[in-house]
């Protein structure tokens, strides 16, 4: 049977279609055509697969996003294969082929939807906007049985796990890597490039069109503070001290991540010893993780801090998360209530008091670099609300950590054991800049000179 494809690949994507490697990273500028390319790659690979009931997946950060971006492309390019189209299930079954391979669209916001499946191949679009652990924990096991393959694709969005994957893959011959800034594809007219340079700020153009992973995230809330920590060598080897309590602070989620921060308060600063994130686990899982961390590190158990929503009773158990902790022999405390914007301001000013133990806080550092505010395209301003993505759960946990370590939380009379943070940074450092004051000042104060 001969079926004529409707797809005509652009020249710069031909090496991608001809790759032999099982794993691929595809970095391309906006409007390069990567979604069309990957959808047709899935169709092509499916048409050559002789196994029974092949299964393939296209995954975007959100299901609605997957539908808006790729659903019409999939239906159009699958047309020569007499596809069975399922609008509610968002899949196309290539009925013209005897083994009827199926390509389904998913959203990474609901990992349950592809948990437990087997896959012959998958493409993860805008991988940097998803939780990195989705692949290792869910998709990789789904690919193992059939020796399936995966494509990780997107346009850079700051220093996140997609950036790290790209740099690691470049040094590994078992990975295919395609890096396509606009000056390599030359697909866009020069007059459009010149227009974008005028209308976009330098960092935005570098990120979106030159595929720069190093350009700062637009609207980043904590990027400057993390850069200052790195320059002052406050992210490094700061291991746990066994004679001090190992405190715990949590941000709770279910489909979203639950994040845990383990920290110690020293005489001259706070040390984030490790961070941990997981999802779709019962609260007993996190309680056991905390107990195991204390036991394995021979740590002195400290205070466990929970957000205020931990007081709510669940419909499934009729108990609150606080009650679960108490039943497990842990008496938690509640993080004092503070508005989101006030909490962000407190976090910014609290950064100089923090040190991070680098071996166990790498994901936290990436998250704090990536945490950013929404941009209102109509008003051309950044909104007060941060973007809710993989980084926000780590950022919420660290915001709580700053609230509970502020002097007013513990009080001047509370006894604390003294210990000097080793290898402390030299020089004077500040928790805010004039730009930070401007960012957090009420709009009424920004409008005038007073």
Backbone torsions as a table, in degrees:
resi	resn	phi	psi	omega
1	UNK	NA	130.8	178.1
2	UNK	-112.9	122.4	178.4
3	UNK	-119.8	125.3	-177.3
4	UNK	-88.0	120.2	179.4
5	UNK	-73.8	149.8	176.1
6	UNK	-88.0	-5.2	-172.7
7	UNK	-90.5	133.6	173.7
8	UNK	-121.5	102.8	-173.9
9	UNK	-67.7	142.6	172.9
10	UNK	-71.0	149.4	-171.9
11	UNK	-56.3	-39.1	-175.4
12	UNK	-74.6	-8.7	175.8
13	UNK	-98.6	-6.1	-179.0
14	UNK	-58.7	-44.3	177.4
15	UNK	-57.7	-34.2	178.2
16	UNK	-63.4	-45.3	-179.2
17	UNK	-68.8	-25.9	-177.8
18	UNK	-93.8	4.3	-175.3
19	UNK	-62.3	152.7	176.8
20	UNK	-110.0	-15.0	-176.7
21	UNK	-72.5	151.0	-179.5
22	UNK	-74.6	-33.1	-176.3
23	UNK	-115.0	142.7	-177.6
24	UNK	-142.2	143.7	172.8
25	UNK	-119.2	125.6	-177.7
26	UNK	-121.7	109.4	179.0
27	UNK	-110.2	119.6	-175.4
28	UNK	-144.1	150.3	179.8
29	UNK	-72.2	167.6	178.4
30	UNK	-60.8	139.9	177.8
31	UNK	69.5	19.7	177.3
32	UNK	-78.2	-19.1	179.2
33	UNK	98.0	24.1	-174.2
34	UNK	-69.7	-32.1	-179.8
35	UNK	-67.4	-46.4	176.8
36	UNK	-59.2	-41.8	-179.1
37	UNK	-61.5	-46.8	-176.3
38	UNK	-71.2	-38.3	176.7
39	UNK	-59.8	-43.8	179.6
40	UNK	-72.0	-28.0	174.6
41	UNK	-66.5	-40.9	176.4
42	UNK	-62.0	-43.4	179.7
43	UNK	-64.6	-43.6	-179.2
44	UNK	-62.3	-48.4	-179.2
45	UNK	-63.0	-36.9	178.7
46	UNK	-65.4	-36.6	-177.1
47	UNK	-70.5	-22.8	179.4
48	UNK	-93.0	-9.3	-174.0
49	UNK	-79.7	121.7	-177.8
50	UNK	-97.2	0.3	179.8
51	UNK	-72.4	166.5	176.8
52	UNK	-74.0	135.4	172.1
53	UNK	47.6	59.7	177.4
54	UNK	-62.7	146.6	-179.7
55	UNK	-131.8	131.5	179.9
56	UNK	-131.1	156.9	-176.2
57	UNK	-138.0	136.8	166.9
58	UNK	-110.1	125.8	-173.3
59	UNK	-125.5	125.4	174.1
60	UNK	-111.4	166.7	-179.7
61	UNK	-56.0	-35.1	179.7
62	UNK	-131.5	146.2	-178.6
63	UNK	-60.5	-43.2	179.1
64	UNK	-60.7	-37.8	178.1
65	UNK	-65.0	-42.4	177.9
66	UNK	-59.7	-43.0	-179.8
67	UNK	-65.7	-44.8	-178.6
68	UNK	-65.6	-37.5	-174.2
69	UNK	-84.7	-45.2	-164.2
70	UNK	-116.6	-15.7	-171.4
71	UNK	-63.1	-46.4	-179.5
72	UNK	-65.5	-38.9	176.6
73	UNK	-59.2	-44.6	-178.3
74	UNK	-62.8	-45.1	-180.0
75	UNK	-64.5	-41.5	-177.9
76	UNK	-65.8	-48.9	-174.1
77	UNK	-80.3	-16.3	175.3
78	UNK	-84.7	-9.0	-173.6
79	UNK	-52.3	-42.4	-179.5
80	UNK	-62.9	-13.6	-177.1
81	UNK	-98.4	16.4	-179.7
82	UNK	48.3	58.5	-170.5
83	UNK	-72.6	147.6	166.5
84	UNK	-89.6	114.6	-175.3
85	UNK	-100.0	126.5	176.5
86	UNK	-113.5	105.1	-175.1
87	UNK	-69.2	-37.7	-178.8
88	UNK	-75.1	-37.2	179.7
89	UNK	-87.3	-6.6	-179.3
90	UNK	51.5	51.3	174.0
91	UNK	-135.3	154.7	174.4
92	UNK	-122.1	123.0	177.8
93	UNK	-102.4	123.1	-175.5
94	UNK	-79.4	84.6	-170.0
95	UNK	-68.6	-20.7	-179.8
96	UNK	-70.7	-16.4	179.6
97	UNK	-95.4	141.5	-173.4
98	UNK	-61.9	-31.9	-178.5
99	UNK	-93.3	2.0	173.0
100	UNK	47.7	63.2	177.1
101	UNK	-64.4	149.3	-176.4
102	UNK	-124.2	136.3	176.4
103	UNK	-118.5	124.0	-174.4
104	UNK	-121.9	144.0	174.7
105	UNK	-94.7	136.4	179.3
106	UNK	-133.5	164.2	172.2
107	UNK	-116.7	134.9	179.7
108	UNK	-70.2	-10.6	177.2
109	UNK	-72.6	-13.1	177.1
110	UNK	-131.5	74.4	-176.8
111	UNK	-62.8	-18.4	176.2
112	UNK	-60.3	-26.9	-174.7
113	UNK	-67.6	-23.3	177.4
114	UNK	-122.7	12.3	175.1
115	UNK	-72.8	132.2	177.4
116	UNK	88.0	-2.8	178.7
117	UNK	-81.4	165.5	165.3
118	UNK	-107.6	147.7	-178.7
119	UNK	-137.2	141.3	173.3
120	UNK	-90.2	-20.5	178.5
121	UNK	-174.5	155.9	178.7
122	UNK	-152.9	155.8	176.0
123	UNK	-126.9	128.4	-179.9
124	UNK	-108.5	107.6	-175.9
125	UNK	-89.6	137.4	-175.1
126	UNK	52.2	54.4	-176.1
127	UNK	-59.0	-31.1	-179.5
128	UNK	-65.2	-17.6	179.4
129	UNK	-95.2	6.2	176.7
130	UNK	-108.1	168.7	168.0
131	UNK	-69.1	127.7	-179.8
132	UNK	-62.0	-30.1	-175.4
133	UNK	-73.1	-11.9	178.5
134	UNK	-58.1	-39.1	-179.8
135	UNK	-69.7	-52.2	-176.0
136	UNK	-62.5	-40.4	-171.4
137	UNK	-86.9	-30.6	-172.5
138	UNK	-119.0	-51.3	-173.0
139	UNK	-76.6	-39.7	-179.6
140	UNK	-59.4	-47.5	174.9
141	UNK	-59.5	-33.0	179.4
142	UNK	-68.6	-24.6	-178.5
143	UNK	-89.9	-22.2	-170.9
144	UNK	-63.6	-44.6	-174.5
145	UNK	-57.7	-36.9	-175.8
146	UNK	-107.7	13.7	-175.4
147	UNK	47.7	50.3	-178.5
148	UNK	-74.7	171.2	-176.8
149	UNK	-120.8	168.2	-180.0
150	UNK	-146.2	147.6	174.1
151	UNK	-120.5	128.8	176.3
152	UNK	-110.5	121.4	-171.0
153	UNK	-136.4	163.2	175.9
154	UNK	155.8	177.2	170.8
155	UNK	-103.9	138.2	-176.8
156	UNK	-52.5	143.8	177.5
157	UNK	-139.9	53.6	176.8
158	UNK	87.3	-172.0	-174.1
159	UNK	-83.7	84.5	-179.4
160	UNK	-126.8	-166.4	-175.9
161	UNK	-67.7	-25.4	175.6
162	UNK	-66.4	-39.8	176.1
163	UNK	-61.1	-47.3	-179.2
164	UNK	-62.4	-41.2	178.9
165	UNK	-61.9	-42.0	-179.7
166	UNK	-60.5	-48.5	-177.8
167	UNK	-66.2	-36.7	177.9
168	UNK	-69.5	-41.1	-178.9
169	UNK	-65.3	-32.7	179.2
170	UNK	-59.3	-29.5	-177.3
171	UNK	-95.9	6.1	-174.7
172	UNK	-123.9	113.7	-175.9
173	UNK	-69.0	-12.9	178.6
174	UNK	-80.7	-2.4	177.7
175	UNK	-111.5	143.6	169.2
176	UNK	-94.3	133.1	-179.6
177	UNK	-129.0	128.5	176.9
178	UNK	-126.1	117.2	-177.6
179	UNK	-114.1	115.5	-168.7
180	UNK	-130.4	79.3	169.4
181	UNK	-73.2	169.2	-173.6
182	UNK	-63.2	-29.5	-178.2
183	UNK	-78.1	-1.6	171.3
184	UNK	-101.5	-41.1	-179.6
185	UNK	-74.4	-36.4	-177.3
186	UNK	51.0	34.2	-177.7
187	UNK	-85.3	-23.6	-176.9
188	UNK	-97.5	140.1	178.4
189	UNK	-59.5	145.3	-178.4
190	UNK	-59.8	-34.6	179.7
191	UNK	-64.1	-32.7	176.9
192	UNK	-71.6	-38.2	176.4
193	UNK	-62.7	-45.6	179.4
194	UNK	-62.1	-39.0	179.0
195	UNK	-64.0	-44.1	-179.5
196	UNK	-64.7	-36.8	178.1
197	UNK	-61.7	-35.6	179.4
198	UNK	-75.3	-35.7	-172.5
199	UNK	-93.1	-14.9	179.2
200	UNK	-109.3	147.7	174.5
201	UNK	-72.0	165.2	-171.3
202	UNK	-59.4	-44.5	-178.2
203	UNK	-68.1	-38.3	179.3
204	UNK	-64.2	-43.0	179.0
205	UNK	-65.3	-41.5	179.9
206	UNK	-61.2	-39.9	-178.7
207	UNK	-72.5	-50.2	-171.3
208	UNK	-78.5	-34.8	-172.5
209	UNK	-111.6	-29.0	178.0
210	UNK	-100.1	1.4	176.8
211	UNK	57.1	42.7	179.9
212	UNK	-84.8	120.4	174.5
213	UNK	-78.2	-16.5	-173.8
214	UNK	-91.1	-12.4	176.4
215	UNK	-64.1	138.4	-178.8
216	UNK	-62.7	145.1	177.0
217	UNK	-64.1	130.8	-179.0
218	UNK	-64.3	126.2	-179.6
219	UNK	78.7	16.7	-177.9
220	UNK	-59.6	137.2	-176.9
221	UNK	-90.8	-34.2	-173.5
222	UNK	-123.9	7.7	-173.9
223	UNK	-59.8	-43.2	-179.3
224	UNK	-63.2	-38.5	-179.2
225	UNK	-67.2	-39.4	178.0
226	UNK	-67.7	-40.3	177.2
227	UNK	-60.4	-40.0	177.7
228	UNK	-64.3	-39.9	177.4
229	UNK	-61.3	-41.3	-179.9
230	UNK	-66.1	-42.7	179.8
231	UNK	-64.9	-35.0	-178.7
232	UNK	-89.4	7.0	177.0
233	UNK	57.6	38.2	175.6
234	UNK	-95.1	3.8	168.8
235	UNK	-115.5	105.6	-173.4
236	UNK	-172.5	-142.9	-178.4
237	UNK	-90.1	98.3	177.3
238	UNK	-131.8	72.6	-174.6
239	UNK	-68.5	167.1	-179.2
240	UNK	-67.3	142.8	172.7
241	UNK	-101.8	124.1	-169.5
242	UNK	-71.3	-18.6	-178.4
243	UNK	-90.1	2.1	178.7
244	UNK	-112.9	148.4	178.1
245	UNK	-62.8	143.5	173.8
246	UNK	-102.1	104.2	-177.0
247	UNK	-83.5	162.2	-177.7
248	UNK	-132.0	136.6	173.7
249	UNK	-132.7	138.5	-172.5
250	UNK	-129.6	148.1	163.6
251	UNK	-116.3	128.2	-169.9
252	UNK	-96.8	142.8	175.6
253	UNK	-154.2	175.0	173.7
254	UNK	-127.4	-79.0	171.8
255	UNK	-65.0	-38.6	172.6
256	UNK	-75.1	167.5	178.7
257	UNK	-68.3	143.4	159.5
258	UNK	-97.0	125.8	-178.4
259	UNK	-113.7	144.8	180.0
260	UNK	-126.7	132.4	172.6
261	UNK	-115.7	131.9	176.8
262	UNK	-109.1	121.4	-174.6
263	UNK	-140.3	159.7	174.8
264	UNK	-124.9	144.4	175.7
265	UNK	-100.5	116.9	178.5
266	UNK	-100.9	174.7	-178.0
267	UNK	-62.1	-36.4	-174.5
268	UNK	-118.9	20.7	177.7
269	UNK	163.6	172.5	177.6
270	UNK	-108.2	142.0	179.4
271	UNK	-118.7	119.9	172.4
272	UNK	-82.2	107.8	-174.0
273	UNK	-77.5	-42.7	179.1
274	UNK	-159.7	158.5	173.6
275	UNK	-129.0	153.7	-178.0
276	UNK	-147.0	144.0	177.1
277	UNK	-141.2	144.7	176.1
278	UNK	-157.9	171.1	177.6
279	UNK	-148.8	169.4	178.8
280	UNK	56.7	31.9	178.7
281	UNK	-119.7	146.3	176.4
282	UNK	-68.9	161.4	-177.3
283	UNK	-62.1	-26.7	178.2
284	UNK	-60.9	-31.1	178.8
285	UNK	-62.8	-43.4	-178.0
286	UNK	-74.0	-34.1	175.5
287	UNK	-62.1	-43.8	178.5
288	UNK	-65.6	-35.9	177.9
289	UNK	-62.6	-42.3	179.1
290	UNK	-64.1	-47.2	-180.0
291	UNK	-62.7	-41.5	-179.7
292	UNK	-65.7	-38.0	179.0
293	UNK	-65.0	-43.5	176.2
294	UNK	-60.8	-45.1	-175.6
295	UNK	-68.9	-48.8	-176.1
296	UNK	-64.3	-30.4	-179.5
297	UNK	-96.4	5.0	-177.8
298	UNK	50.2	43.3	-175.3
299	UNK	-89.0	153.7	173.4
300	UNK	-82.3	114.5	-176.5
301	UNK	-58.2	134.1	179.3
302	UNK	-109.9	-160.6	-179.9
303	UNK	-78.3	139.6	173.0
304	UNK	-102.7	121.0	-178.4
305	UNK	-105.4	128.4	179.2
306	UNK	-120.6	148.8	175.1
307	UNK	-69.8	165.2	-173.0
308	UNK	-64.5	-26.0	-179.6
309	UNK	-70.5	-5.6	176.1
310	UNK	-69.6	-12.3	179.3
311	UNK	-79.9	-18.4	-176.1
312	UNK	-71.4	140.4	177.5
313	UNK	-83.6	140.1	179.1
314	UNK	-86.1	151.2	178.8
315	UNK	-69.8	-29.7	-176.0
316	UNK	-71.9	-44.1	-173.8
317	UNK	-107.6	-19.4	-175.8
318	UNK	74.8	7.8	179.1
319	UNK	-118.6	155.0	173.6
320	UNK	-87.8	163.7	177.3
321	UNK	-63.3	-35.0	176.5
322	UNK	-58.3	-43.4	-179.1
323	UNK	-65.4	-35.7	176.4
324	UNK	-62.4	-42.5	178.8
325	UNK	-64.6	-43.5	-179.5
326	UNK	-63.4	-39.2	177.8
327	UNK	-63.3	-30.6	179.2
328	UNK	-84.1	5.1	176.9
329	UNK	87.6	15.6	179.1
330	UNK	-118.1	125.2	178.6
331	UNK	-100.3	99.7	-175.9
332	UNK	-79.9	164.5	172.8
333	UNK	-116.8	156.8	-179.2
334	UNK	-93.8	135.9	173.6
335	UNK	-65.0	128.8	178.4
336	UNK	-55.9	139.3	-178.7
337	UNK	-70.4	132.1	178.3
338	UNK	-150.3	134.4	-179.6
339	UNK	-56.5	154.8	-176.6
340	UNK	-56.2	-48.7	-176.9
341	UNK	-66.8	-39.5	176.4
342	UNK	-65.3	-36.6	177.9
343	UNK	-66.2	-39.2	177.2
344	UNK	-64.6	-42.1	177.8
345	UNK	-62.4	-41.7	178.4
346	UNK	-63.8	-37.5	179.2
347	UNK	-66.0	-43.7	179.2
348	UNK	-59.8	-45.0	-179.4
349	UNK	-75.0	-16.5	-179.9
350	UNK	-86.8	-13.6	-175.5
351	UNK	-54.0	-41.4	-178.3
352	UNK	-60.2	-17.9	179.3
353	UNK	-89.9	6.0	-174.6
354	UNK	-112.8	146.5	170.2
355	UNK	-129.2	143.1	179.8
356	UNK	-115.7	132.5	173.3
357	UNK	-79.0	102.0	-168.4
358	UNK	-55.0	-42.5	-175.9
359	UNK	-57.8	-26.0	-174.6
360	UNK	-122.1	15.8	-179.7
361	UNK	-131.6	19.0	-175.3
362	UNK	-60.1	-42.2	-178.8
363	UNK	-69.0	-34.7	176.4
364	UNK	-63.1	-44.2	179.5
365	UNK	-60.9	-46.2	178.2
366	UNK	-60.6	-41.4	-178.8
367	UNK	-64.4	-43.3	-179.2
368	UNK	-67.8	-30.9	174.5
369	UNK	-68.7	-34.3	-172.6
370	UNK	-90.1	-19.4	-176.7
371	UNK	-60.7	123.8	-172.9
372	UNK	-148.3	162.4	179.5
373	UNK	-86.5	157.0	176.4
374	UNK	-72.4	150.0	176.3
375	UNK	-109.4	123.2	178.9
376	UNK	-85.1	106.9	-175.5
377	UNK	-65.0	-32.0	-178.3
378	UNK	-74.7	-45.6	-177.9
379	UNK	-86.2	-12.0	179.9
380	UNK	60.4	40.9	177.0
381	UNK	-139.6	162.0	172.4
382	UNK	-84.1	133.2	177.6
383	UNK	-77.3	168.7	177.1
384	UNK	-73.6	-22.8	-173.5
385	UNK	-83.0	128.3	174.0
386	UNK	-70.4	155.2	176.1
387	UNK	-70.7	134.2	178.3
388	UNK	-90.0	101.6	177.9
389	UNK	-144.0	-164.3	-175.4
390	UNK	-58.0	-31.1	-174.5
391	UNK	-77.3	-23.7	-171.6
392	UNK	-68.0	-27.1	-178.5
393	UNK	-72.2	-41.0	173.5
394	UNK	-63.6	-42.8	-177.8
395	UNK	-64.6	-38.2	177.3
396	UNK	-63.6	-43.2	178.9
397	UNK	-60.7	-43.7	-178.2
398	UNK	-70.2	-31.7	175.0
399	UNK	-62.3	-44.0	177.1
400	UNK	-62.2	-38.4	179.7
401	UNK	-62.0	-37.9	178.5
402	UNK	-70.6	-34.8	178.7
403	UNK	-65.9	-44.8	-174.5
404	UNK	-78.8	-17.9	178.3
405	UNK	-94.5	-3.5	176.1
406	UNK	-65.1	144.2	-176.2
407	UNK	-54.0	-34.8	-176.1
408	UNK	-68.4	-19.5	179.8
409	UNK	-76.6	-46.1	-176.2
410	UNK	-84.0	-26.5	178.1
411	UNK	84.9	149.5	-175.5
412	UNK	-69.5	-20.1	-175.9
413	UNK	-93.6	-7.1	-177.2
414	UNK	-72.6	132.2	-177.7
415	UNK	-75.5	134.2	176.3
416	UNK	-132.7	136.5	177.6
417	UNK	-73.8	140.2	-175.7
418	UNK	-93.0	137.9	175.6
419	UNK	-157.9	134.2	-178.1
420	UNK	-86.4	133.3	176.0
421	UNK	-69.4	123.8	-176.9
422	UNK	-77.3	150.0	178.9
423	UNK	58.5	39.4	-179.3
424	UNK	-65.3	149.7	-178.3
425	UNK	-66.9	148.8	178.8
426	UNK	-90.1	155.6	174.4
427	UNK	90.3	170.8	-179.5
428	UNK	-91.8	136.9	176.7
429	UNK	-134.4	148.8	-174.6
430	UNK	-116.9	153.9	-178.2
431	UNK	-90.5	-0.4	-179.4
432	UNK	-152.9	161.2	174.5
433	UNK	-127.5	173.4	177.0
434	UNK	-60.8	-35.6	177.7
435	UNK	-64.0	-38.9	178.9
436	UNK	-64.5	-41.6	178.2
437	UNK	-61.7	-41.6	179.0
438	UNK	-62.7	-43.8	-178.4
439	UNK	-61.2	-37.9	-172.1
440	UNK	-98.1	-5.3	179.3
441	UNK	-70.6	144.1	176.1
442	UNK	-58.7	148.1	-176.3
443	UNK	-59.0	-31.6	-179.4
444	UNK	-65.2	-30.3	179.0
445	UNK	-80.3	-26.7	-179.9
446	UNK	-75.1	-22.9	-171.0
447	UNK	-76.4	-19.7	-178.0
448	UNK	-128.7	-165.6	-177.9
449	UNK	-96.0	-13.7	-175.3
450	UNK	-79.9	NA	NA
